[in-house]
Amino acid sequence: MKKNILVIDDEKMFCLLLKKFLEKHGYSVKAVFSGTDVVDQLWERKYSLVISDICMSELNGIEVLQKIRIAYPSTPVIMMSGNASPNALEQIRQFQAQKFIQKPFELKVLLSEVETIIGPPGEEGGEPAAPAQA
């Protein structure tokens, strides 16, 4: 069974690029383009991993991370941004995201982080990685 990943970014083309890239490497990926859509997605299924941009209109990535921690405290989260403030980085640590990745980044870096946190797509089980420093 494939591991499920939820990707959230209001930059639609970038979000779809991540979706296609991760699917090419064997993961099942749902892409959403707004933080407000996340709440519905979290109730639809349990995700192995959530990857979220920080800077989004409406509901930002920090608010998304807070909602994930309330609904599914053990779900690993990778946060990403091209311009995260020191305050945002502190909140990422506070709400225990597993990783922060600075945009732009090479896709192979993201894949390596995904595999480190949830393992290769074909493996089931195992504990999510502990939160890391941003």
N, C-alpha and C positions, 0 to 999 in steps of 0.2 A: 504494500500500500504506500502511495506517495505521501510525503510530508507536505502539509498545507502551509503556504506562506501568504500573508496579507501584506500588500505593498500599498502605501498611502502617499500620494504626492499630488499637489494641485497643478504641477507641470505635466500635463497629460502625456505628451510625447516621451518624456523621461520615464514616467511611470510605466508606460507600455513597453519601453525598451527594457527596463528591469524585469518586467513580467516575461517577455519573450526570452531573455537571456537565462533566467532561472528555470523556465520551462524546458529550454534546450538542454539544461543540465539535469533534468529529471524531476524537478519539483513541481507540485501543483500550486499554481499562483492565482490569487484573486487580486485585481488592481482596482483601487478606488481613488477618486480624484478630489475628495473633500474629507476633512476630518469629521464632518457631521455624518457622513455615510458609515463611519466606523462603528458607531453604536449598533446599527442594524446588523452589520457583518459579524460583530462579536457574538450576537445571539443566534446567528444562523449556523455557525460551526465553531469548533475549537481549532485554533491555529497552532501549528508547531512553532511559528515565529511571526512577528510583525516587524516590518521595516517601514519607518515613517520619516517624512520630512518634518523639520521643525517649523519653518516659516510657511504657513498656509493661511489663506483668508478664512473667515468664519471661526472654526475650531482649530487652534494651532496644535503643533505636534506635542508640546508639553501637556496640553489639556487632553490630547488623545492618550498619551502615556499614563496620565492620572486615571482615566476611565478604564484603561486596560488593567492597571494595578488593582482597581476596585473589583472588576468583573472576574479577572483571571490573574491573580497575583503571581503565579509561577510561569506565565507565558513570557518567553524571552523577547526582547525588543531591541532592534538596532535603530538608532536615531541618526539622521543625516541632515546636513545643512551647509550652505555656502557661506553663511554669515551668522554664526551662532554667537550670541553675546556671552560674556562671562556668567551672567545671571542664568541664562538658558543652560549653560554647561553645568552649573551647580544644581539646577533643578533635575537635569538628566541623571546626575549622580544620586540626588535625593530620592528620586522615584525608581532607582535601580534599573536603568536600561543596561543591557549587557555590553553595548558598544556604541560609540559615537564615531561616525565617519565624516570627514570633511569633504564637501564637494568642491571641485570636481574630483572624482576618483576613478581608478581603472576598475572595470567590471570584475577582473580576476581578484582584486582585493576584496570586493564584496563577497564573491563566491567563497573565498578562503574563510572569511568571517562567518558566513552562513554554515559552512561545513564544520568549523570549529565549535559553533554554538549548538547546532542540532544534528550534526553528522551528515553523511552522504544521504541522498534521497531514498535509497532502498532500505536503509536501516530503520528499524522501529525500536521504540523504547529508549532507555537511557535518561539520565537526568539532564535538564538544561544547564548550560554553563552558568556559573555564578556571575553576578554583576561585576563589570570591570570599570576601572577608572576611565573617564572620558578623555 
